[in-house]
Amino acid sequence: MGKSKQIGNHNSDKKKSIAKLWKTKRRTKDLDQIHHDMSPENAKKLLHQAVDFDMVGNAQHYCLHCARYFVDFKSMKEHFKTKGHKKRLKKLREEPYTQAEAERAAGMGSYIAPKKVEVSTQSIEEEMT
């Protein structure tokens, strides 16, 4: 009987689900939550937030469709030209999934195809600073 060849300790079970940790670290809002944010009263609140020094860019540069904050106006304008933003706009064109649609899919009614929603990049007003 010699010394065990095992290296490390058994008490590090907190790090076992590191893949799950990484997936939830970068989790963004779901599409139905973004549709809720796109309603006029919520959009106005999100686009014209008070200055918050804890947020990126002091919470002044926000992409409504991607639910992301940007450091400055220039980086937000560049983001609007990216593939990721355009993909998100395309996904948001479809109406969000509802409980009524789920019931129809389960056989409690006739199927109605989801409607298309017109989505375009948010209007931006350039700052005069």
N, CA, C and O atoms as a GROMACS GRO file, in nm:
protein
  516
    1MET      N    1   0.083  -0.117   0.000
    1MET     CA    2   0.000   0.000   0.000
    1MET      C    3   0.088   0.124   0.000
    1MET      O    4   0.170   0.146   0.090
    2GLY      N    5   0.069   0.202  -0.102
    2GLY     CA    6   0.144   0.325  -0.111
    2GLY      C    7   0.050   0.445  -0.105
    2GLY      O    8  -0.068   0.433  -0.074
    3LYS      N    9   0.106   0.555  -0.136
    3LYS     CA   10   0.029   0.679  -0.135
    3LYS      C   11  -0.067   0.680  -0.254
    3LYS      O   12  -0.032   0.632  -0.362
    4SER      N   13  -0.185   0.734  -0.234
    4SER     CA   14  -0.284   0.742  -0.341
    4SER      C   15  -0.235   0.834  -0.452
    4SER      O   16  -0.171   0.936  -0.424
    5LYS      N   17  -0.263   0.799  -0.575
    5LYS     CA   18  -0.218   0.879  -0.688
    5LYS      C   19  -0.314   0.993  -0.722
    5LYS      O   20  -0.286   1.073  -0.811
    6GLN      N   21  -0.425   1.000  -0.652
    6GLN     CA   22  -0.524   1.103  -0.684
    6GLN      C   23  -0.472   1.241  -0.648
    6GLN      O   24  -0.413   1.262  -0.542
    7ILE      N   25  -0.495   1.334  -0.740
    7ILE     CA   26  -0.452   1.472  -0.719
    7ILE      C   27  -0.578   1.558  -0.711
    7ILE      O   28  -0.671   1.537  -0.787
    8GLY      N   29  -0.581   1.652  -0.622
    8GLY     CA   30  -0.697   1.738  -0.605
    8GLY      C   31  -0.775   1.697  -0.484
    8GLY      O   32  -0.736   1.606  -0.411
    9ASN      N   33  -0.886   1.763  -0.461
    9ASN     CA   34  -0.967   1.724  -0.346
    9ASN      C   35  -1.111   1.697  -0.387
    9ASN      O   36  -1.156   1.742  -0.493
   10HIS      N   37  -1.179   1.626  -0.305
   10HIS     CA   38  -1.317   1.587  -0.336
   10HIS      C   39  -1.417   1.694  -0.298
   10HIS      O   40  -1.535   1.684  -0.333
   11ASN      N   41  -1.374   1.795  -0.227
   11ASN     CA   42  -1.467   1.895  -0.178
   11ASN      C   43  -1.494   2.006  -0.278
   11ASN      O   44  -1.558   2.105  -0.243
   12SER      N   45  -1.448   1.991  -0.400
   12SER     CA   46  -1.469   2.097  -0.499
   12SER      C   47  -1.594   2.070  -0.583
   12SER      O   48  -1.595   2.099  -0.702
   13ASP      N   49  -1.699   2.016  -0.520
   13ASP     CA   50  -1.820   1.984  -0.595
   13ASP      C   51  -1.896   2.109  -0.636
   13ASP      O   52  -1.991   2.100  -0.714
   14LYS      N   53  -1.859   2.225  -0.586
   14LYS     CA   54  -1.924   2.349  -0.626
   14LYS      C   55  -1.893   2.384  -0.770
   14LYS      O   56  -1.970   2.457  -0.834
   15LYS      N   57  -1.783   2.334  -0.823
   15LYS     CA   58  -1.740   2.368  -0.957
   15LYS      C   59  -1.779   2.263  -1.062
   15LYS      O   60  -1.735   2.271  -1.176
   16LYS      N   61  -1.859   2.165  -1.023
   16LYS     CA   62  -1.892   2.057  -1.116
   16LYS      C   63  -1.974   2.105  -1.235
   16LYS      O   64  -1.953   2.060  -1.347
   17SER      N   65  -2.067   2.196  -1.212
   17SER     CA   66  -2.155   2.239  -1.319
   17SER      C   67  -2.105   2.371  -1.379
   17SER      O   68  -2.180   2.468  -1.387
   18ILE      N   69  -1.981   2.373  -1.419
   18ILE     CA   70  -1.922   2.496  -1.472
   18ILE      C   71  -1.985   2.533  -1.606
   18ILE      O   72  -1.996   2.651  -1.638
   19ALA      N   73  -2.027   2.435  -1.685
   19ALA     CA   74  -2.092   2.464  -1.813
   19ALA      C   75  -2.223   2.537  -1.790
   19ALA      O   76  -2.256   2.632  -1.861
   20LYS      N   77  -2.298   2.493  -1.691
   20LYS     CA   78  -2.424   2.560  -1.659
   20LYS      C   79  -2.398   2.702  -1.608
   20LYS      O   80  -2.473   2.794  -1.639
   21LEU      N   81  -2.292   2.718  -1.532
   21LEU     CA   82  -2.255   2.850  -1.483
   21LEU      C   83  -2.226   2.944  -1.599
   21LEU      O   84  -2.272   3.058  -1.600
   22TRP      N   85  -2.150   2.898  -1.696
   22TRP     CA   86  -2.115   2.982  -1.810
   22TRP      C   87  -2.236   3.015  -1.895
   22TRP      O   88  -2.246   3.125  -1.948
   23LYS      N   89  -2.329   2.920  -1.909
   23LYS     CA   90  -2.447   2.946  -1.991
   23LYS      C   91  -2.537   3.050  -1.927
   23LYS      O   92  -2.595   3.133  -1.997
   24THR      N   93  -2.549   3.047  -1.796
   24THR     CA   94  -2.638   3.142  -1.730
   24THR      C   95  -2.570   3.276  -1.708
   24THR      O   96  -2.638   3.376  -1.682
   25LYS      N   97  -2.439   3.282  -1.717
   25LYS     CA   98  -2.367   3.407  -1.696
   25LYS      C   99  -2.403   3.508  -1.805
   25LYS      O  100  -2.419   3.627  -1.776
   26ARG      N  101  -2.415   3.463  -1.927
   26ARG     CA  102  -2.441   3.552  -2.040
   26ARG      C  103  -2.586   3.546  -2.086
   26ARG      O  104  -2.615   3.581  -2.200
   27ARG      N  105  -2.675   3.505  -2.001
   27ARG     CA  106  -2.815   3.490  -2.040
   27ARG      C  107  -2.878   3.627  -2.065
   27ARG      O  108  -2.865   3.719  -1.984
   28THR      N  109  -2.947   3.639  -2.178
   28THR     CA  110  -3.016   3.763  -2.211
   28THR      C  111  -3.166   3.743  -2.197
   28THR      O  112  -3.212   3.634  -2.164
   29LYS      N  113  -3.239   3.849  -2.221
   29LYS     CA  114  -3.385   3.841  -2.210
   29LYS      C  115  -3.440   3.752  -2.322
   29LYS      O  116  -3.383   3.744  -2.431
   30ASP      N  117  -3.550   3.685  -2.292
   30ASP     CA  118  -3.618   3.604  -2.393
   30ASP      C  119  -3.696   3.696  -2.486
   30ASP      O  120  -3.719   3.812  -2.456
   31LEU      N  121  -3.737   3.641  -2.601
   31LEU     CA  122  -3.804   3.721  -2.703
   31LEU      C  123  -3.937   3.777  -2.655
   31LEU      O  124  -3.972   3.889  -2.690
   32ASP      N  125  -4.013   3.699  -2.575
   32ASP     CA  126  -4.140   3.751  -2.527
   32ASP      C  127  -4.120   3.866  -2.428
   32ASP      O  128  -4.203   3.957  -2.422
   33GLN      N  129  -4.013   3.862  -2.351
   33GLN     CA  130  -3.982   3.973  -2.261
   33GLN      C  131  -3.944   4.098  -2.340
   33GLN      O  132  -3.980   4.210  -2.301
   34ILE      N  133  -3.873   4.080  -2.450
   34ILE     CA  134  -3.836   4.194  -2.533
   34ILE      C  135  -3.959   4.252  -2.602
   34ILE      O  136  -3.970   4.374  -2.617
   35HIS      N  137  -4.052   4.166  -2.644
   35HIS     CA  138  -4.177   4.216  -2.702
   35HIS      C  139  -4.252   4.300  -2.601
   35HIS      O  140  -4.312   4.402  -2.637
   36HIS      N  141  -4.250   4.259  -2.475
   36HIS     CA  142  -4.314   4.337  -2.369
   36HIS      C  143  -4.243   4.472  -2.353
   36HIS      O  144  -4.307   4.575  -2.332
   37ASP      N  145  -4.110   4.472  -2.362
   37ASP     CA  146  -4.033   4.596  -2.351
   37ASP      C  147  -4.055   4.688  -2.470
   37ASP      O  148  -4.037   4.809  -2.458
   38MET      N  149  -4.094   4.632  -2.585
   38MET     CA  150  -4.113   4.712  -2.705
   38MET      C  151  -4.244   4.790  -2.705
   38MET      O  152  -4.265   4.875  -2.792
   39SER      N  153  -4.333   4.762  -2.610
   39SER     CA  154  -4.456   4.840  -2.602
   39SER      C  155  -4.419   4.985  -2.574
   39SER      O  156  -4.321   5.011  -2.504
   40PRO      N  157  -4.495   5.081  -2.628
   40PRO     CA  158  -4.453   5.222  -2.623
   40PRO      C  159  -4.421   5.277  -2.484
   40PRO      O  160  -4.323   5.350  -2.468
   41GLU      N  161  -4.501   5.243  -2.383
   41GLU     CA  162  -4.475   5.298  -2.249
   41GLU      C  163  -4.348   5.240  -2.187
   41GLU      O  164  -4.273   5.311  -2.121
   42ASN      N  165  -4.323   5.110  -2.209
   42ASN     CA  166  -4.201   5.049  -2.157
   42ASN      C  167  -4.078   5.093  -2.236
   42ASN      O  168  -3.971   5.113  -2.178
   43ALA      N  169  -4.093   5.108  -2.367
   43ALA     CA  170  -3.980   5.150  -2.451
   43ALA      C  171  -3.935   5.290  -2.412
   43ALA      O  172  -3.815   5.318  -2.408
   44LYS      N  173  -4.029   5.376  -2.384
   44LYS     CA  174  -3.994   5.513  -2.346
   44LYS      C  175  -3.914   5.515  -2.216
   44LYS      O  176  -3.818   5.590  -2.203
   45LYS      N  177  -3.954   5.431  -2.120
   45LYS     CA  178  -3.882   5.423  -1.993
   45LYS      C  179  -3.740   5.370  -2.012
   45LYS      O  180  -3.646   5.421  -1.952
   46LEU      N  181  -3.726   5.268  -2.096
   46LEU     CA  182  -3.594   5.206  -2.116
   46LEU      C  183  -3.499   5.295  -2.197
   46LEU      O  184  -3.379   5.298  -2.170
   47LEU      N  185  -3.553   5.366  -2.295
   47LEU     CA  186  -3.467   5.447  -2.381
   47LEU      C  187  -3.427   5.579  -2.315
   47LEU      O  188  -3.324   5.637  -2.351
   48HIS      N  189  -3.506   5.626  -2.220
   48HIS     CA  190  -3.477   5.753  -2.153
   48HIS      C  191  -3.461   5.728  -2.003
   48HIS      O  192  -3.537   5.780  -1.922
   49GLN      N  193  -3.362   5.649  -1.968
   49GLN     CA  194  -3.337   5.616  -1.827
   49GLN      C  195  -3.257   5.728  -1.760
   49GLN      O  196  -3.187   5.805  -1.825
   50ALA      N  197  -3.271   5.734  -1.630
   50ALA     CA  198  -3.190   5.828  -1.552
   50ALA      C  199  -3.046   5.779  -1.550
   50ALA      O  200  -3.019   5.660  -1.571
   51VAL      N  201  -2.955   5.870  -1.526
   51VAL     CA  202  -2.813   5.835  -1.524
   51VAL      C  203  -2.786   5.742  -1.406
   51VAL      O  204  -2.818   5.772  -1.291
   52ASP      N  205  -2.726   5.627  -1.437
   52ASP     CA  206  -2.691   5.528  -1.336
   52ASP      C  207  -2.543   5.495  -1.353
   52ASP      O  208  -2.504   5.434  -1.452
   53PHE      N  209  -2.462   5.535  -1.257
   53PHE     CA  210  -2.317   5.520  -1.270
   53PHE      C  211  -2.271   5.375  -1.256
   53PHE      O  212  -2.155   5.345  -1.285
   54ASP      N  213  -2.358   5.285  -1.213
   54ASP     CA  214  -2.322   5.144  -1.201
   54ASP      C  215  -2.340   5.068  -1.332
   54ASP      O  216  -2.284   4.959  -1.347
   55MET      N  217  -2.416   5.121  -1.424
   55MET     CA  218  -2.443   5.055  -1.550
   55MET      C  219  -2.339   5.096  -1.656
   55MET      O  220  -2.272   5.198  -1.642
   56VAL      N  221  -2.328   5.016  -1.760
   56VAL     CA  222  -2.238   5.045  -1.871
   56VAL      C  223  -2.288   5.170  -1.943
   56VAL      O  224  -2.406   5.181  -1.975
   57GLY      N  225  -2.199   5.264  -1.968
   57GLY     CA  226  -2.236   5.387  -2.038
   57GLY      C  227  -2.335   5.472  -1.960
   57GLY      O  228  -2.407   5.552  -2.018
   58ASN      N  229  -2.339   5.455  -1.829
   58ASN     CA  230  -2.430   5.528  -1.740
   58ASN      C  231  -2.576   5.508  -1.778
   58ASN      O  232  -2.660   5.595  -1.751
   59ALA      N  233  -2.608   5.395  -1.840
   59ALA     CA  234  -2.744   5.356  -1.880
   59ALA      C  235  -2.806   5.453  -1.979
   59ALA      O  236  -2.928   5.468  -1.983
   60GLN      N  237  -2.724   5.519  -2.060
   60GLN     CA  238  -2.775   5.616  -2.156
   60GLN      C  239  -2.784   5.561  -2.298
   60GLN      O  240  -2.856   5.617  -2.381
   61HIS      N  241  -2.714   5.454  -2.329
   61HIS     CA  242  -2.711   5.398  -2.464
   61HIS      C  243  -2.759   5.253  -2.456
   61HIS      O  244  -2.682   5.164  -2.420
   62TYR      N  245  -2.887   5.229  -2.488
   62TYR     CA  246  -2.950   5.099  -2.471
   62TYR      C  247  -3.012   5.054  -2.601
   62TYR      O  248  -3.086   5.129  -2.665
   63CYS      N  249  -2.981   4.932  -2.642
   63CYS     CA  250  -3.045   4.871  -2.760
   63CYS      C  251  -3.167   4.796  -2.710
   63CYS      O  252  -3.155   4.697  -2.638
   64LEU      N  253  -3.283   4.841  -2.749
   64LEU     CA  254  -3.409   4.786  -2.702
   64LEU      C  255  -3.429   4.642  -2.750
   64LEU      O  256  -3.482   4.560  -2.675
   65HIS      N  257  -3.388   4.611  -2.872
   65HIS     CA  258  -3.413   4.479  -2.929
   65HIS      C  259  -3.319   4.372  -2.878
   65HIS      O  260  -3.357   4.255  -2.868
   66CYS      N  261  -3.196   4.409  -2.845
   66CYS     CA  262  -3.098   4.312  -2.796
   66CYS      C  263  -3.085   4.315  -2.645
   66CYS      O  264  -3.017   4.229  -2.587
   67ALA      N  265  -3.149   4.411  -2.579
   67ALA     CA  266  -3.143   4.428  -2.433
   67ALA      C  267  -2.999   4.442  -2.386
   67ALA      O  268  -2.955   4.373  -2.294
   68ARG      N  269  -2.924   4.532  -2.451
   68ARG     CA  270  -2.784   4.554  -2.419
   68ARG      C  271  -2.756   4.702  -2.399
   68ARG      O  272  -2.816   4.788  -2.463
   69TYR      N  273  -2.664   4.730  -2.308
   69TYR     CA  274  -2.616   4.866  -2.285
   69TYR      C  275  -2.483   4.883  -2.356
   69TYR      O  276  -2.406   4.788  -2.367
   70PHE      N  277  -2.456   5.006  -2.404
   70PHE     CA  278  -2.332   5.034  -2.474
   70PHE      C  279  -2.259   5.149  -2.407
   70PHE      O  280  -2.320   5.233  -2.340
   71VAL      N  281  -2.128   5.153  -2.427
   71VAL     CA  282  -2.043   5.252  -2.362
   71VAL      C  283  -2.071   5.392  -2.415
   71VAL      O  284  -2.082   5.487  -2.338
   72ASP      N  285  -2.083   5.404  -2.546
   72ASP     CA  286  -2.107   5.536  -2.604
   72ASP      C  287  -2.198   5.524  -2.726
   72ASP      O  288  -2.234   5.415  -2.770
   73PHE      N  289  -2.233   5.640  -2.780
   73PHE     CA  290  -2.325   5.647  -2.892
   73PHE      C  291  -2.266   5.582  -3.016
   73PHE      O  292  -2.338   5.516  -3.092
   74LYS      N  293  -2.136   5.600  -3.038
   74LYS     CA  294  -2.071   5.544  -3.157
   74LYS      C  295  -2.077   5.392  -3.158
   74LYS      O  296  -2.107   5.331  -3.262
   75SER      N  297  -2.050   5.329  -3.044
   75SER     CA  298  -2.052   5.182  -3.039
   75SER      C  299  -2.195   5.129  -3.056
   75SER      O  300  -2.215   5.020  -3.111
   76MET      N  301  -2.294   5.206  -3.011
   76MET     CA  302  -2.433   5.163  -3.031
   76MET      C  303  -2.470   5.171  -3.179
   76MET      O  304  -2.538   5.082  -3.230
   77LYS      N  305  -2.426   5.277  -3.248
   77LYS     CA  306  -2.454   5.289  -3.391
   77LYS      C  307  -2.386   5.177  -3.469
   77LYS      O  308  -2.444   5.124  -3.564
   78GLU      N  309  -2.264   5.140  -3.430
   78GLU     CA  310  -2.194   5.029  -3.495
   78GLU      C  311  -2.267   4.897  -3.470
   78GLU      O  312  -2.272   4.811  -3.558
   79HIS      N  313  -2.324   4.882  -3.352
   79HIS     CA  314  -2.397   4.760  -3.318
   79HIS      C  315  -2.518   4.742  -3.409
   79HIS      O  316  -2.551   4.629  -3.445
   80PHE      N  317  -2.584   4.851  -3.447
   80PHE     CA  318  -2.702   4.841  -3.533
   80PHE      C  319  -2.670   4.783  -3.669
   80PHE      O  320  -2.760   4.736  -3.739
   81LYS      N  321  -2.543   4.786  -3.710
   81LYS     CA  322  -2.502   4.733  -3.841
   81LYS      C  323  -2.457   4.588  -3.833
   81LYS      O  324  -2.428   4.528  -3.936
   82THR      N  325  -2.449   4.531  -3.713
   82THR     CA  326  -2.392   4.397  -3.698
   82THR      C  327  -2.492   4.287  -3.733
   82THR      O  328  -2.613   4.308  -3.739
   83LYS      N  329  -2.436   4.170  -3.757
   83LYS     CA  330  -2.515   4.052  -3.791
   83LYS      C  331  -2.604   4.010  -3.674
   83LYS      O  332  -2.718   3.970  -3.694
   84GLY      N  333  -2.552   4.018  -3.552
   84GLY     CA  334  -2.628   3.978  -3.435
   84GLY      C  335  -2.754   4.061  -3.416
   84GLY      O  336  -2.860   4.007  -3.383
   85HIS      N  337  -2.743   4.192  -3.437
   85HIS     CA  338  -2.859   4.280  -3.422
   85HIS      C  339  -2.963   4.250  -3.530
   85HIS      O  340  -3.083   4.246  -3.502
   86LYS      N  341  -2.917   4.228  -3.652
   86LYS     CA  342  -3.009   4.200  -3.762
   86LYS      C  343  -3.079   4.066  -3.743
   86LYS      O  344  -3.196   4.053  -3.777
   87LYS      N  345  -3.007   3.966  -3.688
   87LYS     CA  346  -3.069   3.837  -3.658
   87LYS      C  347  -3.177   3.852  -3.552
   87LYS      O  348  -3.284   3.791  -3.561
   88ARG      N  349  -3.148   3.934  -3.450
   88ARG     CA  350  -3.246   3.955  -3.343
   88ARG      C  351  -3.371   4.022  -3.397
   88ARG      O  352  -3.482   3.986  -3.357
   89LEU      N  353  -3.355   4.120  -3.487
   89LEU     CA  354  -3.471   4.186  -3.547
   89LEU      C  355  -3.556   4.085  -3.624
   89LEU      O  356  -3.679   4.091  -3.621
   90LYS      N  357  -3.490   3.994  -3.694
   90LYS     CA  358  -3.561   3.894  -3.773
   90LYS      C  359  -3.640   3.799  -3.682
   90LYS      O  360  -3.753   3.761  -3.715
   91LYS      N  361  -3.581   3.760  -3.568
   91LYS     CA  362  -3.651   3.673  -3.473
   91LYS      C  363  -3.770   3.744  -3.410
   91LYS      O  364  -3.872   3.681  -3.381
   92LEU      N  365  -3.757   3.875  -3.388
   92LEU     CA  366  -3.863   3.951  -3.322
   92LEU      C  367  -3.982   3.979  -3.414
   92LEU      O  368  -4.086   4.026  -3.367
   93ARG      N  369  -3.968   3.951  -3.544
   93ARG     CA  370  -4.079   3.975  -3.636
   93ARG      C  371  -4.197   3.881  -3.612
   93ARG      O  372  -4.310   3.913  -3.647
   94GLU      N  373  -4.171   3.766  -3.553
   94GLU     CA  374  -4.277   3.671  -3.526
   94GLU      C  375  -4.343   3.703  -3.392
   94GLU      O  376  -4.276   3.737  -3.295
   95GLU      N  377  -4.474   3.693  -3.389
   95GLU     CA  378  -4.550   3.722  -3.267
   95GLU      C  379  -4.508   3.628  -3.155
   95GLU      O  380  -4.482   3.510  -3.180
   96PRO      N  381  -4.501   3.677  -3.030
   96PRO     CA  382  -4.457   3.589  -2.920
   96PRO      C  383  -4.556   3.475  -2.894
   96PRO      O  384  -4.676   3.488  -2.917
   97TYR      N  385  -4.503   3.365  -2.845
   97TYR     CA  386  -4.581   3.245  -2.813
   97TYR      C  387  -4.668   3.272  -2.691
   97TYR      O  388  -4.620   3.326  -2.591
   98THR      N  389  -4.795   3.234  -2.697
   98THR     CA  390  -4.887   3.259  -2.586
   98THR      C  391  -4.946   3.128  -2.534
   98THR      O  392  -4.930   3.023  -2.596
   99GLN      N  393  -5.012   3.136  -2.421
   99GLN     CA  394  -5.077   3.018  -2.363
   99GLN      C  395  -5.192   2.970  -2.453
   99GLN      O  396  -5.215   2.850  -2.465
  100ALA      N  397  -5.263   3.065  -2.514
  100ALA     CA  398  -5.372   3.027  -2.605
  100ALA      C  399  -5.319   2.946  -2.723
  100ALA      O  400  -5.382   2.850  -2.766
  101GLU      N  401  -5.205   2.985  -2.775
  101GLU     CA  402  -5.144   2.911  -2.887
  101GLU      C  403  -5.101   2.772  -2.842
  101GLU      O  404  -5.113   2.676  -2.918
  102ALA      N  405  -5.052   2.759  -2.720
  102ALA     CA  406  -5.011   2.629  -2.667
  102ALA      C  407  -5.131   2.537  -2.654
  102ALA      O  408  -5.122   2.418  -2.684
  103GLU      N  409  -5.244   2.592  -2.610
  103GLU     CA  410  -5.366   2.511  -2.597
  103GLU      C  411  -5.417   2.466  -2.733
  103GLU      O  412  -5.463   2.353  -2.748
  104ARG      N  413  -5.409   2.554  -2.833
  104ARG     CA  414  -5.451   2.515  -2.968
  104ARG      C  415  -5.361   2.406  -3.023
  104ARG      O  416  -5.408   2.316  -3.093
  105ALA      N  417  -5.234   2.412  -2.994
  105ALA     CA  418  -5.140   2.310  -3.041
  105ALA      C  419  -5.165   2.177  -2.973
  105ALA      O  420  -5.135   2.072  -3.030
  106ALA      N  421  -5.220   2.180  -2.852
  106ALA     CA  422  -5.249   2.057  -2.778
  106ALA      C  423  -5.382   1.996  -2.820
  106ALA      O  424  -5.420   1.890  -2.769
  107GLY      N  425  -5.453   2.059  -2.911
  107GLY     CA  426  -5.578   2.002  -2.961
  107GLY      C  427  -5.702   2.068  -2.905
  107GLY      O  428  -5.812   2.017  -2.927
  108MET      N  429  -5.689   2.176  -2.834
  108MET     CA  430  -5.805   2.246  -2.777
  108MET      C  431  -5.844   2.365  -2.864
  108MET      O  432  -5.863   2.475  -2.812
  109GLY      N  433  -5.857   2.343  -2.992
  109GLY     CA  434  -5.894   2.450  -3.083
  109GLY      C  435  -5.823   2.431  -3.215
  109GLY      O  436  -5.738   2.343  -3.229
  110SER      N  437  -5.859   2.516  -3.313
  110SER     CA  438  -5.795   2.503  -3.444
  110SER      C  439  -5.671   2.592  -3.449
  110SER      O  440  -5.664   2.697  -3.385
  111TYR      N  441  -5.574   2.548  -3.527
  111TYR     CA  442  -5.445   2.616  -3.535
  111TYR      C  443  -5.459   2.748  -3.611
  111TYR      O  444  -5.524   2.755  -3.715
  112ILE      N  445  -5.399   2.850  -3.556
  112ILE     CA  446  -5.390   2.980  -3.622
  112ILE      C  447  -5.242   3.014  -3.632
  112ILE      O  448  -5.171   3.014  -3.532
  113ALA      N  449  -5.197   3.042  -3.753
  113ALA     CA  450  -5.055   3.073  -3.774
  113ALA      C  451  -5.018   3.203  -3.702
  113ALA      O  452  -5.099   3.296  -3.699
  114PRO      N  453  -4.898   3.211  -3.645
  114PRO     CA  454  -4.858   3.334  -3.577
  114PRO      C  455  -4.848   3.451  -3.674
  114PRO      O  456  -4.806   3.434  -3.788
  115LYS      N  457  -4.887   3.567  -3.628
  115LYS     CA  458  -4.885   3.687  -3.712
  115LYS      C  459  -4.744   3.744  -3.717
  115LYS      O  460  -4.660   3.717  -3.630
  116LYS      N  461  -4.720   3.823  -3.818
  116LYS     CA  462  -4.593   3.892  -3.832
  116LYS      C  463  -4.606   4.031  -3.770
  116LYS      O  464  -4.708   4.099  -3.787
  117VAL      N  465  -4.503   4.073  -3.698
  117VAL     CA  466  -4.499   4.203  -3.635
  117VAL      C  467  -4.392   4.285  -3.705
  117VAL      O  468  -4.281   4.236  -3.728
  118GLU      N  469  -4.423   4.408  -3.738
  118GLU     CA  470  -4.325   4.495  -3.804
  118GLU      C  471  -4.226   4.546  -3.700
  118GLU      O  472  -4.265   4.615  -3.606
  119VAL      N  473  -4.099   4.512  -3.718
  119VAL     CA  474  -3.994   4.554  -3.626
  119VAL      C  475  -3.883   4.621  -3.706
  119VAL      O  476  -3.835   4.567  -3.805
  120SER      N  477  -3.843   4.739  -3.661
  120SER     CA  478  -3.731   4.807  -3.724
  120SER      C  479  -3.639   4.860  -3.615
  120SER      O  480  -3.678   4.870  -3.499
  121THR      N  481  -3.518   4.892  -3.653
  121THR     CA  482  -3.420   4.943  -3.557
  121THR      C  483  -3.473   5.070  -3.493
  121THR      O  484  -3.532   5.154  -3.560
  122GLN      N  485  -3.451   5.082  -3.365
  122GLN     CA  486  -3.502   5.197  -3.290
  122GLN      C  487  -3.446   5.326  -3.346
  122GLN      O  488  -3.333   5.330  -3.396
  123SER      N  489  -3.524   5.432  -3.336
  123SER     CA  490  -3.475   5.562  -3.381
  123SER      C  491  -3.377   5.614  -3.277
  123SER      O  492  -3.394   5.595  -3.156
  124ILE      N  493  -3.274   5.679  -3.326
  124ILE     CA  494  -3.172   5.731  -3.235
  124ILE      C  495  -3.157   5.880  -3.258
  124ILE      O  496  -3.154   5.928  -3.372
  125GLU      N  497  -3.149   5.952  -3.150
  125GLU     CA  498  -3.126   6.095  -3.161
  125GLU      C  499  -2.983   6.123  -3.117
  125GLU      O  500  -2.942   6.089  -3.006
  126GLU      N  501  -2.909   6.183  -3.207
  126GLU     CA  502  -2.767   6.207  -3.182
  126GLU      C  503  -2.750   6.318  -3.082
  126GLU      O  504  -2.819   6.420  -3.088
  127GLU      N  505  -2.657   6.299  -2.991
  127GLU     CA  506  -2.635   6.397  -2.886
  127GLU      C  507  -2.547   6.510  -2.939
  127GLU      O  508  -2.459   6.487  -3.022
  128MET      N  509  -2.570   6.628  -2.891
  128MET     CA  510  -2.493   6.745  -2.934
  128MET      C  511  -2.387   6.780  -2.830
  128MET      O  512  -2.383   6.892  -2.781
  129THR      N  513  -2.301   6.684  -2.797
  129THR     CA  514  -2.196   6.712  -2.700
  129THR      C  515  -2.060   6.705  -2.761
  129THR      O  516  -1.960   6.726  -2.693
   0.00000   0.00000   0.00000
